[in-house]
Amino acid sequence: MKFPLKALTLAIASISYVSIAAAEDTPNKVQRVEVTGSSIKRVQKEGAAAVETVNKKALEKTAATTVQEVVKNVASLDFDDSYEQKSNYPSASGSAFISMRGLDSGDTLILLDGRRLPKHAMSGGQSFDINALPMSAIERVDILKDGGSAIYGADAVAGVVNFITKKNYQGGEIRSSIGQSSRGDGTEKTAGITGGFGDLEEDGFNFFGSFDVLTRDPILTKDRDISKTADYRRFGGSDLRSSYSPYGNVQINKKWTQVAPGCPADLIKSNGQCSYDFNQDVLTLSTGADRKNLMMLGRVKLNEKTQAYAQYLYAESNDHFEAHPAPGGMPYYKNGQMIDKNGNVTTDPAKQVYFNGRFMQPGLRVSEKENKLSNIVLGVDGQIFDFDWSIAGGYGVSTNNNRDSGVHKGKFFDALANQLIDPTSSNNNQAVIDSLKIISQREAKLEQAYFDAKVSGETGLTLGGGAVVFALGTSFTHEKLTDIPDYLQQNDQVYGSIKQVVTEGSRSGKAVFGEVIVPVLKSLELQAALRYDSYQGGNSKFSPRFAARFQPISNLMVRASYSESFRMPTLQDLYQGPSQGAHTFSGSECDYLPNLSATDLADCKKNGINGQRTTSSNPDLKPEKGQSINLGLVGEAGPFSGSVDWWMIKKDDVISDQTYLEALQAGQIAPSAEYGWMMSQKKKNRNKQENIGIDTDMKLRFPTSLATFTFSNNNSYYLSLKKSNDTGSMEDWVDTYGEPQWRNTFRFDVEKDGWSGGVGVRTTASFQDVNASPDDKENYDPEANRIASHTEVDLTLAYTGIKNLRIDAAVKNVFDRMPPFSNVASGTYSAPGFAPLYTARGSFYQLGVKYSF
């Protein structure tokens, strides 16, 4: 299928853009709607808040098949593929989260038609998983690039992404698409059906439904040149193949040797260890997917001024991936006797030396993950005495179920002690091996319930610019989290894993809020909003917002705003159990490993030392507090329109994980008999954060007799991303690893008659690729190495010349650009050799068809 699909896609894409024809936009019907960034319904589109809208037409132009893909094409959104790419994030693999303004995903509020959605339940997630949203039901995406805490709640610190669904939809459509990488893997198939009937004005009702299915094959690390081996010396990096080898590595008298003979010469490191190349095994570079999404909407007129509505969302995803057998420390026996680090026989288990091994005979670790989300909203809205009012309640639940195969730790160690098995052999008694195999299970559920009510309208006061309008409202919320590992995990009986604990927590909150818009003059409008949030435990905060909009002439507008924010620690921050992952200590990290000899220290810096790390929550966390300022200029002249917005966000008591260096400098590292070294990290209030940046949005549209040509460019530029360390001093992290200074998206589109085509260009700036962080003064060298900038070009073509039919073809990443190499990204097992800002899918050929009726 690889070559026919590629040839067919290229053939359609090469049907000349010459024959492409101008098409005028259909003017939108003017109506009063609730605008993202305000609780007040109004006609005016461009207000004091910086709102970027991706409409249906723009969604279609990108040929995106998922919401995640839409987000990648928005420069102002910080997005990476960490959870889609790495199989060592089992709690949230296959998920996708959005962040903004250089802040965490928990600071960006995700809404569906202005309503909150339940977050990902497993401890790996801090926000709503956008993969649960049905692409076909979305009419547009509004991005509030301004702190929205005073309007939407105390956690909308960085901004709000509001997904708006189709309204009063009538008719139906069926659709399907297929895509595949140029290397014949990563095949993606989608199918769906959408239907709606009833006209709200004429029939008094409208019902809408949409069902989507997506399947995608995984891409393996061994199938891309950049990741086919963890020996990155070919790129000038380090050899990060694991010392947890099937042959076993044991250190006797400070000299490494193998427990079993036969290690191939090309796997022997300079320090004498036999390595294991996990990237040449079955690790996924990009996870597969099996998703189903259902959306149902209904609205009924109760009378001329009152309507009732219901919305239901259901999403289900199933992930399957296979990983190499678990690495771990194993007790070393020789001739049936325990051996100490000097090679002598010992009878003291505390002195027995462990070797770094990998027991292969039980087979691969298989993980099956099922994620489900259900969310229902019921509401009534209408008008009374010229006031708009609404009452709504909702309940949502997100569940995650993990089933993982493995080896029973206690039985495994007993079998070793009783000489029933040789862990370096694959010829042990199969009955004994089968008795060690287990399936562990972990279930998590997050429930969210809320009720809100609000009223808005004119105050009766009229100024030079019109009527003064207001909104008042209240809301009540409750959320509950349970995360329950099974008996095996709770009692540390899964070999290669860690002891996990039951995580349970709940919290209720209430809020009142108000907003007023004051049109002082036709050219000057003021906005003020105030929200009071109160949570269990005595935490409460007023969150104000003040904004102004000045339009001296019809094609020029100046806007400004100031807001304060208040974000409670999430239930995951407070109560989630510890998570564990492998880590390779290298570079300056080696200086903090206690009691290393000069030889071992040099070897660590050259070859790395394998270990493990745990990340845990902190029940003593304090709420975050923040302030944001935005200044913007919006203008148009003939075919040109554009905006420039400067913004700044300051936060105190920022909640984040400790960095590796912070944990090491704090002494949170200890030798581990099983893993070599165990480093512990925890969440903490990390004092302060100050981010400053500039967003630009430019568009040029030329309708001509030949065709309509449109140029658009969006850029998000960080001036600084400052964080404070434990001493309180501020360090600028912009341009450091994973924090590129800017992102840019450019599009050129051509339209004529039933043809439309475009070129999309996405560019991420270069950034430093250094092991040391800015707060490590001794080792920090910003010019040591840089990751090059990265650009991908997409080519899209659509034909709508046949009635009710739309055909799409796309070549994504047409020049087959691979991510630039990063040595820092190779610090954990299953590392791909590049930063998680990109994908190594390569060129991708896609065909889609949609029939409307």
C-alpha positions in Angstrom: 0.0 0.0 0.0 3.0 2.3 0.6 3.8 3.1 -3.1 0.3 3.3 -4.5 -0.8 5.7 -1.8 2.3 7.9 -2.3 1.9 7.9 -6.0 -1.9 8.7 -5.9 -1.4 11.5 -3.3 1.4 13.1 -5.3 -0.6 12.8 -8.5 -3.6 14.7 -7.0 -1.3 17.2 -5.3 0.4 17.9 -8.6 -2.8 18.8 -10.4 -1.8 22.3 -11.2 -2.4 25.1 -8.9 -2.8 27.1 -12.1 -6.4 25.9 -12.5 -7.3 27.1 -9.0 -10.1 29.8 -8.7 -11.2 32.7 -6.5 -14.0 32.1 -4.1 -15.5 34.8 -2.0 -16.1 34.2 1.7 -19.8 33.9 2.6 -20.6 36.7 4.9 -21.5 35.5 8.4 -24.9 36.3 9.9 -24.6 39.0 12.5 -25.9 37.9 15.9 -25.3 38.4 19.6 -23.2 35.6 20.9 -21.1 35.0 24.0 -17.5 35.8 23.0 -14.6 33.9 24.4 -13.0 36.1 27.0 -16.2 37.6 28.3 -19.4 36.4 30.0 -21.5 39.0 28.1 -23.3 38.3 24.9 -22.5 40.9 22.2 -22.3 41.5 18.5 -18.8 43.1 18.5 -16.1 40.6 17.4 -12.8 42.3 18.3 -12.7 43.2 22.0 -10.1 44.2 24.6 -8.9 40.6 24.9 -6.5 39.0 22.5 -8.4 36.1 21.0 -7.1 34.0 18.1 -9.8 32.1 16.2 -9.2 29.1 14.0 -12.4 28.7 12.0 -13.8 25.8 10.1 -12.2 26.9 6.8 -8.8 27.2 8.4 -9.2 23.7 10.0 -9.9 22.2 6.6 -7.0 23.9 5.0 -4.5 22.1 7.2 -6.0 18.6 6.4 -5.7 17.9 10.1 -7.3 14.6 11.2 -7.0 15.2 15.0 -7.3 18.1 17.4 -3.7 17.5 18.3 -2.7 18.2 14.7 -4.6 21.4 14.7 -2.7 22.6 17.8 0.6 22.0 16.2 -0.2 24.6 13.5 -0.9 27.3 16.1 2.4 29.2 17.0 1.0 30.7 20.2 0.4 27.2 21.7 3.3 25.3 23.4 2.9 21.7 22.3 5.2 18.7 22.3 4.8 15.1 21.5 6.2 13.6 24.8 3.2 11.5 25.6 2.6 10.4 22.0 6.2 9.4 21.5 7.6 7.8 24.7 6.5 4.4 26.1 8.2 5.2 29.4 5.3 7.5 30.3 2.8 4.7 30.9 0.3 6.7 32.9 -0.5 9.1 30.1 0.8 7.5 26.9 -1.2 8.4 23.8 -2.5 11.6 25.4 -2.0 15.2 24.3 -2.0 18.3 26.4 -1.9 22.0 25.6 0.2 24.7 27.3 0.7 28.4 26.7 3.1 31.3 27.5 5.8 28.9 28.6 3.8 27.7 31.6 2.6 24.2 32.5 -0.5 22.6 30.9 -2.3 23.0 34.2 -2.3 26.8 33.7 -4.2 26.6 30.4 -7.9 26.0 30.7 -9.6 23.8 28.1 -13.3 24.4 27.4 -15.9 22.8 25.2 -18.5 25.4 24.4 -17.4 27.4 27.3 -17.7 24.5 29.8 -14.9 22.7 31.8 -14.0 19.1 31.0 -12.6 16.4 33.4 -8.8 16.1 33.4 -6.9 13.0 32.6 -7.3 10.7 35.6 -3.9 9.0 35.8 -1.1 10.7 37.6 0.8 11.4 34.5 -1.8 14.0 33.3 -2.2 17.5 34.6 -4.9 18.7 32.1 -7.6 17.6 29.8 -6.6 15.2 27.1 -7.4 16.9 23.8 -7.3 13.6 21.9 -10.8 13.0 23.5 -12.3 15.7 21.4 -14.2 14.8 18.1 -12.6 16.6 15.2 -15.8 16.5 13.1 -18.0 18.2 15.7 -15.7 21.3 16.0 -16.7 24.4 14.2 -13.9 26.6 15.4 -11.3 27.0 18.1 -11.0 30.2 20.1 -7.7 30.9 21.9 -7.8 33.5 24.6 -4.2 34.7 24.8 -4.8 36.6 28.0 -5.2 35.4 31.6 -8.8 34.4 32.0 -9.0 33.7 35.7 -11.5 36.5 36.4 -13.9 35.1 33.8 -13.4 31.4 33.8 -11.8 30.5 37.0 -8.7 30.7 39.0 -6.7 28.2 37.0 -6.9 30.0 33.6 -3.6 31.6 34.3 -1.9 31.5 30.9 -5.1 31.5 28.8 -8.1 29.6 27.6 -8.6 27.3 24.6 -12.3 27.1 23.8 -13.5 24.4 21.3 -16.8 25.5 19.8 -19.1 22.9 18.3 -21.4 23.1 15.4 -24.7 24.9 16.1 -28.1 24.3 14.5 -26.6 21.8 12.1 -28.9 20.3 9.5 -28.0 17.5 7.1 -25.3 15.0 7.3 -21.9 13.9 6.1 -19.8 10.8 5.9 -16.0 11.0 5.8 -12.9 8.9 5.7 -9.2 9.3 5.3 -6.0 7.3 5.1 -2.4 8.3 5.5 1.0 6.6 5.7 4.6 7.7 6.2 7.0 7.5 3.3 8.7 4.5 5.0 5.5 2.5 5.0 4.7 2.7 8.8 2.5 4.9 11.0 -0.5 4.2 8.9 -3.5 6.2 10.0 -7.1 5.6 9.1 -10.1 7.7 10.1 -13.8 7.4 9.4 -16.9 9.2 10.7 -20.5 10.2 10.3 -22.2 13.4 11.3 -25.9 14.3 11.2 -28.3 16.9 12.4 -32.0 17.7 11.9 -34.5 20.3 12.9 -34.3 24.1 12.6 -34.3 25.8 15.9 -36.3 28.8 14.7 -38.8 27.0 12.4 -39.1 23.6 14.1 -38.3 24.6 17.7 -35.6 22.0 18.0 -32.2 20.9 16.7 -30.4 17.6 17.3 -26.9 16.9 16.2 -24.6 13.8 16.5 -21.1 12.9 15.4 -19.1 9.7 15.6 -15.4 9.4 14.8 -13.1 6.4 14.6 -9.3 6.6 14.3 -6.6 3.9 14.2 -2.9 4.4 13.8 0.0 2.0 13.7 3.1 2.7 15.8 6.5 3.8 14.6 9.4 2.0 16.3 12.7 3.5 17.3 14.6 0.9 15.3 12.9 2.1 12.1 14.4 5.6 12.0 18.0 6.4 11.5 18.2 9.0 14.3 16.9 6.5 16.9 17.9 3.1 15.6 20.6 2.8 18.2 21.1 4.4 21.6 24.8 4.8 20.8 24.7 8.5 19.8 28.5 8.8 19.3 27.8 8.9 15.5 26.2 12.3 16.1 28.9 13.5 18.5 26.8 12.5 21.5 27.3 9.8 24.2 27.0 6.1 24.1 23.8 5.6 26.2 23.2 2.0 25.6 22.0 0.4 28.9 24.4 -1.4 31.3 21.4 -3.6 32.3 22.4 -6.3 30.0 21.1 -9.9 29.5 24.7 -11.0 30.1 24.7 -9.2 33.5 27.3 -6.7 34.6 28.9 -7.1 38.0 31.6 -4.9 39.6 34.1 -6.9 41.6 37.1 -5.2 43.1 36.0 -2.0 41.2 36.3 -3.8 37.9 33.4 -4.6 35.6 32.9 -8.0 34.2 30.0 -10.1 32.8 28.1 -12.7 34.8 27.7 -14.8 31.7 30.1 -15.1 28.8 29.4 -14.4 25.1 28.7 -10.6 25.0 29.3 -9.5 21.4 32.4 -7.3 21.1 30.5 -4.4 19.6 28.4 -4.2 22.8 31.4 -3.9 25.2 31.9 -0.4 26.5 35.3 1.1 27.3 34.6 0.6 31.0 34.2 -3.2 30.4 30.4 -3.3 30.7 28.3 -5.2 28.2 25.6 -2.9 26.9 22.0 -3.5 25.8 20.7 -1.4 23.0 17.1 -0.9 23.9 16.4 1.3 20.9 17.0 -1.7 18.6 14.3 -3.7 20.4 10.5 -3.0 20.2 10.3 0.5 21.7 7.8 2.9 20.1 9.0 6.2 18.8 5.4 7.2 18.1 2.6 5.2 19.8 -0.2 3.6 18.0 -3.8 4.7 18.5 -7.3 3.2 18.6 -9.8 5.9 19.3 -13.6 6.4 19.2 -15.4 9.7 19.9 -19.1 10.4 20.1 -20.7 13.8 20.4 -24.5 14.4 20.8 -26.1 17.8 21.1 -29.7 18.8 21.5 -31.5 22.1 21.9 -35.3 22.7 22.3 -37.3 25.9 22.4 -39.5 25.9 25.4 -41.0 29.2 24.4 -39.9 32.2 22.4 -37.5 33.3 25.0 -36.4 30.1 26.7 -34.4 27.1 25.5 -33.2 23.9 27.0 -30.2 22.0 25.9 -28.1 18.9 26.5 -24.6 17.9 25.4 -23.0 14.5 25.7 -19.4 13.6 25.0 -17.9 10.1 25.0 -14.4 9.2 24.2 -12.5 5.9 24.3 -8.9 5.1 23.4 -7.0 1.9 23.7 -3.2 1.8 23.5 -1.1 -1.3 23.1 2.7 -1.3 23.3 5.5 -3.7 23.9 8.7 -2.9 25.8 11.9 -4.8 26.5 12.1 -7.0 29.6 12.5 -4.9 32.7 16.0 -3.8 33.8 17.0 -4.2 37.4 19.6 -5.2 40.0 19.9 -9.0 40.7 21.7 -10.7 43.6 24.9 -12.2 42.5 25.6 -15.9 43.3 28.7 -18.0 42.4 28.5 -21.7 42.8 25.4 -21.2 44.8 27.0 -18.8 47.3 26.5 -15.1 47.9 29.4 -12.9 46.8 30.4 -9.5 48.1 31.9 -6.5 46.2 35.4 -7.9 46.7 34.6 -11.3 45.1 34.6 -13.1 48.5 31.9 -15.5 49.7 29.6 -13.9 52.3 26.7 -15.1 54.4 25.5 -11.5 55.1 22.7 -10.6 52.6 23.4 -6.9 53.3 26.9 -7.4 51.8 25.9 -9.3 48.8 26.7 -7.6 45.5 24.0 -7.1 42.9 24.6 -7.1 39.2 22.9 -5.0 36.5 20.8 -7.5 34.5 17.8 -8.0 32.2 15.9 -11.3 32.5 14.9 -12.1 28.9 13.2 -15.4 29.1 9.8 -14.2 30.4 9.5 -12.2 27.2 8.5 -8.6 26.4 6.5 -6.5 28.8 3.1 -5.8 27.2 1.0 -2.8 28.3 -2.7 -2.5 27.5 -4.2 0.9 28.4 -7.8 1.9 28.2 -8.9 5.5 28.6 -12.5 6.5 28.7 -14.2 9.9 29.2 -17.9 10.7 29.6 -19.2 14.2 30.0 -22.8 15.5 30.1 -24.1 19.0 30.4 -27.7 20.0 31.0 -28.9 23.6 30.9 -31.6 26.1 30.3 -31.1 29.7 29.0 -33.2 32.5 27.8 -34.2 36.1 28.2 -36.3 37.9 30.8 -36.9 41.6 30.9 -34.2 42.0 28.2 -31.7 40.2 30.4 -29.9 37.1 29.2 -29.7 34.3 31.8 -28.5 30.7 31.9 -28.4 27.8 34.4 -26.4 24.7 33.8 -25.0 21.7 35.5 -22.6 19.0 34.4 -21.0 15.8 35.4 -17.9 14.3 33.9 -15.8 11.2 34.6 -12.4 10.2 33.2 -11.2 6.7 33.8 -7.9 5.0 33.0 -7.1 1.3 33.2 -3.6 -0.1 32.8 -2.8 -3.8 32.5 0.9 -4.6 32.4 2.6 -8.0 32.1 5.7 -8.6 34.2 7.6 -10.8 36.7 6.7 -11.4 40.3 9.5 -9.8 42.3 9.4 -12.0 45.4 9.1 -15.2 43.5 11.8 -14.2 41.1 14.3 -13.5 44.0 13.3 -16.7 45.7 14.0 -18.6 42.5 17.4 -17.0 42.3 18.2 -17.8 45.9 17.2 -21.4 45.4 19.1 -21.8 42.2 16.0 -22.7 40.2 16.8 -20.3 37.4 19.8 -18.6 35.8 18.8 -15.0 35.0 21.4 -14.7 32.2 20.0 -17.8 30.4 16.9 -18.3 28.3 16.9 -22.0 28.7 15.4 -22.3 32.2 12.6 -24.7 33.1 9.6 -23.1 31.3 7.2 -24.2 34.1 9.2 -22.2 36.6 9.3 -19.2 34.3 5.5 -19.4 33.8 5.0 -19.4 37.6 6.8 -16.0 37.8 4.7 -14.2 35.2 2.0 -11.8 36.4 -0.4 -9.2 35.1 -0.6 -6.1 37.3 -3.5 -3.6 37.0 -4.0 0.0 37.9 -7.3 1.9 37.8 -7.8 5.6 38.1 -10.9 7.7 38.0 -11.4 11.5 38.2 -15.0 12.8 38.7 -16.0 16.4 38.2 -19.4 17.9 38.9 -20.4 21.6 38.7 -23.4 23.9 38.7 -23.3 27.5 37.5 -25.8 30.3 36.9 -25.4 33.8 35.4 -27.3 36.8 34.1 -26.2 39.6 31.8 -27.6 42.6 30.1 -27.8 46.3 30.1 -27.6 48.3 33.3 -29.8 51.1 32.1 -26.9 53.5 31.9 -25.9 54.9 28.5 -22.6 56.6 27.8 -21.1 58.1 24.6 -20.3 54.7 23.2 -23.6 53.0 24.1 -25.2 51.1 26.9 -23.2 49.9 29.9 -23.6 46.1 30.2 -22.9 43.7 33.0 -22.8 40.0 34.0 -23.2 38.4 37.4 -22.8 34.7 38.2 -21.9 32.0 40.6 -20.6 28.4 40.3 -20.0 25.4 42.5 -17.6 22.6 41.7 -16.6 19.3 43.1 -13.9 16.9 42.0 -12.7 13.6 43.3 -9.7 11.5 42.3 -9.0 7.8 43.0 -5.9 6.0 41.7 -5.7 2.4 42.8 -2.8 0.1 42.0 -3.4 -3.6 42.6 -2.0 -5.7 45.5 1.2 -6.5 43.6 2.0 -2.9 42.9 1.1 -1.7 46.4 3.4 -4.3 47.9 6.4 -3.7 45.6 6.1 -7.1 43.9 6.5 -6.1 40.3 10.1 -6.6 39.3 11.6 -3.5 37.6 8.9 -1.3 39.0 8.4 0.5 42.3 6.0 0.3 45.2 2.9 2.3 44.4 0.3 3.7 46.8 -3.4 4.2 46.6 -4.1 7.9 45.8 -7.4 9.4 46.9 -8.5 13.0 47.3 -11.4 15.3 46.7 -12.1 19.0 46.8 -15.1 21.3 46.6 -15.1 25.0 45.5 -17.4 27.8 45.0 -17.1 31.1 43.2 -19.0 34.3 42.5 -18.1 36.6 39.6 -19.1 39.8 38.0 -18.2 41.7 34.8 -19.0 45.1 33.4 -18.3 46.7 30.0 -18.3 50.5 29.9 -18.4 52.1 26.4 -17.2 55.5 27.5 -16.9 56.7 23.9 -17.5 55.1 20.6 -13.7 54.9 20.4 -13.1 53.9 24.0 -14.4 50.8 25.9 -13.4 49.7 29.4 -13.9 46.3 30.9 -13.7 45.2 34.5 -14.2 41.7 36.0 -13.9 40.3 39.5 -14.0 36.7 40.7 -13.9 35.3 44.2 -12.9 31.6 44.5 -13.1 29.7 47.8 -11.9 26.1 48.3 -11.9 23.6 51.1 -9.1 24.2 53.5 -9.6 27.9 53.8 -7.9 28.9 50.5 -9.6 31.8 48.8 -8.7 34.6 46.5 -10.1 37.6 44.6 -9.1 37.6 41.0 -9.6 41.0 39.2 -9.2 41.9 35.6 -9.2 45.4 34.0 -9.1 45.9 30.3 -9.4 48.8 27.8 -10.0 49.0 24.1 -9.3 52.3 22.2 -10.1 52.6 18.5 -9.2 56.2 17.3 -10.0 55.3 13.7 -12.0 52.5 12.1 -8.9 50.4 11.0 -6.7 50.8 14.1 -7.3 49.6 17.7 -5.2 49.6 20.8 -6.0 47.1 23.7 -4.6 46.6 27.2 -5.4 44.5 30.2 -4.2 43.6 33.7 -5.4 40.5 35.6 -4.5 38.5 38.7 -4.7 34.7 38.9 -5.0 32.1 41.6 -4.4 28.4 40.9 -4.9 25.7 43.5 -2.6 22.7 43.4 -4.4 20.0 41.5 -5.4 16.8 43.1 -2.5 15.1 41.2 -0.1 17.7 42.7 -1.3 16.9 46.2 -2.1 13.2 46.2 -0.7 11.3 43.2 1.5 8.3 44.0 5.2 8.3 43.1 6.1 7.5 39.5 9.4 5.9 38.5 11.5 6.0 35.4 15.0 5.1 34.3 17.7 7.8 34.2 21.2 8.0 33.0 23.4 10.2 35.1 25.9 12.0 33.0 27.9 15.3 32.7 27.7 17.6 35.7 25.1 15.3 37.3 28.0 12.9 38.1 29.6 15.4 40.5 26.7 14.9 42.9 26.8 11.1 43.1 28.3 10.5 46.6 31.5 8.6 47.1 32.5 8.1 43.5 36.2 7.5 43.0 38.1 9.7 40.5 38.0 6.8 38.0 34.3 6.2 38.5 33.6 9.9 38.2 35.5 10.2 34.9 33.7 7.1 33.6 30.3 8.5 34.6 31.0 11.7 32.7 32.2 9.8 29.7 29.8 6.9 29.5 27.1 7.7 32.0 25.8 5.7 34.9 22.4 4.1 34.8 19.9 4.5 37.6 16.3 5.3 38.4 14.4 8.4 39.5 11.1 8.8 41.3 8.8 11.8 41.1 6.3 12.3 43.9 3.6 14.8 44.9 3.7 17.1 47.9 0.7 17.5 50.3 2.2 20.7 51.7 2.0 22.7 48.5 0.6 26.2 48.6 -1.6 27.8 45.9 0.0 29.7 43.1 -0.6 33.4 42.7 0.1 35.4 39.5 -0.4 38.6 37.6 -0.5 39.3 33.8 -0.3 42.4 31.6 -1.1 42.5 27.9 -0.7 45.4 25.5 -1.8 45.0 21.9 -2.2 46.8 18.6 -4.7 45.7 15.9 -4.9 47.2 12.4 -5.9 46.7 8.8 -5.2 48.5 5.6 -6.8 47.3 2.4 -5.9 43.6 1.9 -3.7 43.6 5.0 -4.7 42.9 8.6 -2.6 42.2 11.6 -2.0 42.4 15.3 0.9 42.7 17.7 0.6 41.8 21.4 3.2 42.2 24.1 2.5 40.2 27.3 4.0 39.5 30.7 3.0 36.9 33.3 4.4 36.8 36.8 3.8 34.0 39.2 4.7 33.4 42.8 4.9 30.0 44.6 5.1 28.2 41.2 4.4 24.5 41.4 6.7 22.3 39.4 8.9 19.3 39.6 12.4 19.7 40.9 15.0 19.6 38.2 17.6 16.8 38.2 20.3 19.1 39.4 18.1 20.6 42.2 17.3 17.1 43.5 21.0 16.1 43.3 22.2 19.3 44.9 19.7 18.7 47.7 21.2 15.3 48.3 18.1 13.4 47.1 20.2 10.6 45.7 21.2 7.3 47.3 22.8 4.0 46.2 20.4 1.3 45.3 21.2 -2.4 45.4 18.7 -3.1 42.7 19.1 0.0 40.4 22.6 1.3 41.2 21.4 4.8 42.1 17.9 6.1 43.0 17.2 9.8 42.7 14.0 11.3 44.2 12.3 14.4 42.9 9.2 16.0 44.3 6.8 18.8 43.4 7.4 22.1 45.2 6.5 25.7 45.2 9.5 27.0 43.3 9.2 30.7 44.3 8.8 32.8 41.2 8.4 32.8 37.5 8.3 35.7 35.0 7.6 35.1 31.3 7.6 37.9 28.7 6.8 37.6 25.0 5.4 39.1 21.8 2.8 37.5 19.5 2.3 38.7 15.9 -0.5 37.8 13.5 -0.4 39.0 9.9 -2.7 38.3 7.0 -2.7 39.5 3.3 -5.5 38.5 1.0 -5.6 39.3 -2.8 -8.8 38.5 -4.7 -7.8 38.6 -8.4 -9.4 37.5 -11.7 -7.0 34.6 -11.8 -7.5 33.4 -8.2 -7.7 34.5 -4.6 -4.3 34.5 -2.9 -3.9 34.5 0.9 -0.7 34.9 2.9 -0.7 34.5 6.6 2.0 34.4 9.3 1.8 33.8 13.0 4.8 34.1 15.4 5.2 33.6 19.1 8.4 35.1 20.5 9.7 34.7 24.0 11.7 37.6 25.3 12.4 35.8 28.6 11.3 32.8 30.6 12.7 33.4 34.0 12.4 31.0 36.9 13.8 31.3 40.4 16.0 28.7 42.0 16.0 27.7 45.6 18.2 30.7 46.5 15.6 33.1 45.1 17.7 34.4 42.2 16.1 34.5 38.8 17.5 32.6 35.9 16.4 33.0 32.3 15.6 29.7 30.6 14.6 31.0 27.2 16.7 29.4 24.4 17.6 26.5 26.7 16.7 22.9 26.1 13.1 22.5 25.2 12.4 26.2 25.4 13.0 27.7 21.9 12.8 31.4 21.6 10.2 31.4 18.9 7.8 29.4 16.8 6.5 30.5 13.5 3.7 29.3 11.2 3.3 30.5 7.6 0.6 29.7 5.1 0.1 30.5 1.4 -3.3 29.6 0.0 -4.8 29.8 -3.4 -8.5 29.4 -4.2 -10.4 29.1 -7.5 -13.7 27.7 -8.3 -13.8 24.2 -6.8 -10.1 24.0 -6.1 -8.1 25.2 -3.2 -4.5 24.5 -2.4 -1.9 25.7 0.1 1.6 25.5 1.5 2.1 25.5 5.3 5.5 26.1 6.8 6.2 25.4 10.5 9.5 26.5 12.1 10.9 26.1 15.5 13.9 28.2 16.5 17.2 26.7 17.5 18.1 26.3 21.2 20.9 25.2 23.5 21.6 21.5 23.9 23.4 21.4 27.2 23.3 19.1 30.2 23.8 22.0 32.6 20.9 24.3 33.4 21.2 28.1 33.9 21.4 27.8 37.6 24.4 25.5 37.4 27.0 28.3 37.1 30.0 26.1 37.3 29.1 24.0 34.2 26.7 26.1 32.3 28.0 27.0 28.8 25.2 28.4 26.6 27.4 28.0 23.5 28.5 24.4 24.1 26.2 23.0 21.6 23.0 24.1 19.8 20.1 22.2 18.4 19.5 23.6 14.9 16.2 25.2 14.0 13.7 22.9 12.4 11.3 23.5 9.5 8.6 21.3 8.1 6.6 22.1 4.9 3.1 20.7 4.2 1.4 20.7 0.8 -2.4 20.5 0.7 -5.0 20.4 -2.1 -8.8 20.1 -2.0 -11.4 19.8 -4.7 -15.1 20.6 -4.2 -16.2 20.9 -7.8 -18.5 17.9 -7.5 -21.8 18.6 -5.7 -21.7 17.5 -2.0 -18.3 16.0 -2.4 -14.9 17.1 -1.0 -11.6 15.4 -1.8 -8.5 16.3 0.1 -4.9 15.3 -0.6 -1.9 16.3 1.5 1.8 15.7 1.7 2.9 16.6 5.2 6.6 17.3 5.8 7.1 17.1 2.1 10.9 17.4 2.3 11.1 14.5 4.8 12.8 16.6 7.4 14.0 14.6 10.4 14.4 16.3 13.9 17.8 17.7 14.8 19.9 15.5 17.1 19.8 16.3 20.8 22.2 14.6 23.3 20.2 15.9 26.3 17.1 14.1 25.0 18.9 10.8 25.4 19.0 10.9 29.1 16.3 8.3 29.7 15.7 4.8 28.4 13.6 4.8 25.2 15.0 8.2 24.4 14.6 9.0 20.7 17.7 11.2 20.2 15.8 14.4 19.7 13.7 16.8 21.7 10.0 16.1 22.1 9.1 19.2 20.2 9.1 17.3 16.9 8.1 14.0 15.4 10.3 11.6 13.4 7.4 10.4 11.3 9.0 12.0 8.1 7.0 12.6 5.0 3.4 11.6 5.3 0.9 11.1 2.4 -2.7 11.5 3.1 -6.0 11.2 1.2 -9.5 12.1 2.5 -13.0 12.2 1.1 -16.2 13.7 2.6 -19.7 13.4 1.2 -22.4 15.8 2.5 -26.2 15.2 2.2 
